């Protein structure tokens, strides 16, 4: 019999659960980390951003976790933990493909968009090889002498006699009993508490409607090389286009590519389910090959590629979106990725999760056992809900614009304006910063998003908006985001090639 008494039980040992466990310990409470499986294991949600790095750096400094600081930039990561897999991510790259046609580079880069997020490779963002990163962080929990119960199946939680929780289950053949005053769910799509507590998942208000087909691959040829062979002006690119969260925009879908420094490439289709609904009669392999067959240049990229040994197969999902209506209770809370999810299009997952951990841990650190604890949990819930709504507004507008690349590049500037404004505000306010992710608490910015979306709608109804209409929309976006545009977005002279747009890093 394994018996554990804790202040807080954290469910799910991905990076979020492990980081939360380390912070709970630094706050001075007793955590236990529980997971039904063990590491290493395949996972996606791999693309970091400047916001993610800023938040992780603040968490590491605030809670005295210096061993996590090297993970906040590519150079320090490689120098300190070369065996923990990652990839170089200098920014975002987008390429528009046409059905049945080889990609034709445009001299003015009208079918390309590159937005730089870091000044150089040393300070670059990263792609997280989650099997390595998650395992590293679990080992950090163990290294701190904290209790980890992996390979442990837990039944639905019970309310104890003193008002806390009792978690009963088995670790192999050994019975387990955990008592805890508070539960934090970091299980993501697994949704332990939503299932156990019967919470409602209501996606009726979520505009984005997408599904995914993905895996890890070896032998995927660099798009830079393909583009060069096709006559693309790669010398104009502000960074090598494969060192990015790479987006290949298709007819009602997009294909991501994230490259790791061990030869593995994460690649997946995220598909607009309204235009291409899930068909159970088509296998994952058939659907994947069908998409590649329609786009010759992508098929060429994958001509020698094979699925990596981990996970060993293509994986396919139903609708990706989740929206749990209750995010907190009196003695429990969901981290953002468990509470809801929109889409990987804008690489918001890691950053939003870290922002949620920061906000929830602030509540625990300052209000644990206090009369304000419940009200502060409700404020956390409202923040997560508001952030998810904004992400949905930004992502769904991009999906709606996929068939018209000029509209997509213009609409995407809303995200880049939000991200860079958030970075600037965070750096200016330093440790006192409590703003919502992507400036979701800024009423003026939210109004800008609504106004731009309203101007986008009639253009989407047009069979083919004229060049003049697209130019007018671009200039309207430029005027609308002016108060939030500190990095030269919407510059007609940039030719869709944006140099360093970040707000910088902290300085000791």
Secondary structure, DSSP 8 states (H G I E B T S, - for coil): -EEEEEEEEEE--SHHHHHHHHHHHHHT--EEEE-SS-SS------B--HHHHHHHHHHHHHTT-GGGGGGGSHHHHHHH-TTS-EEEE-EEEEEE--TTS-----TT-TTEEEEE--SSSTT-EEEE-HHHHHHHHHHHHHHTT-EEE-SEEE-S-EE-TTSSEEEEEEETTEEEEEEEEEEEE--GGG-HHHHHTT--B--TT----EEEEEEEEE----HHHHHHHTT--GGG-SS-TTSEEEEEE-SSEEEEEEE-TTSEEEEEEEEETTTS---TTS-HHHHHHHHHHH-HHHHHHTTT-EE-TTT-S-EE-S---EEBS--EETTEEE-HHHHEE--STT--HHHHHHHHHHHHHHHHHHHTTSTTHHHHHHHHHHHHHHHHHHHHHHHHHHHHTTT-HHHHHHHHHHHHHHHHHHHHHHHHHGGG----GGGTT-HHHHHHHHHHHHHHHHHHHSSS--HHHHHHHHHHHHHHTGGG--S-TT-GGGTTEEEE--------
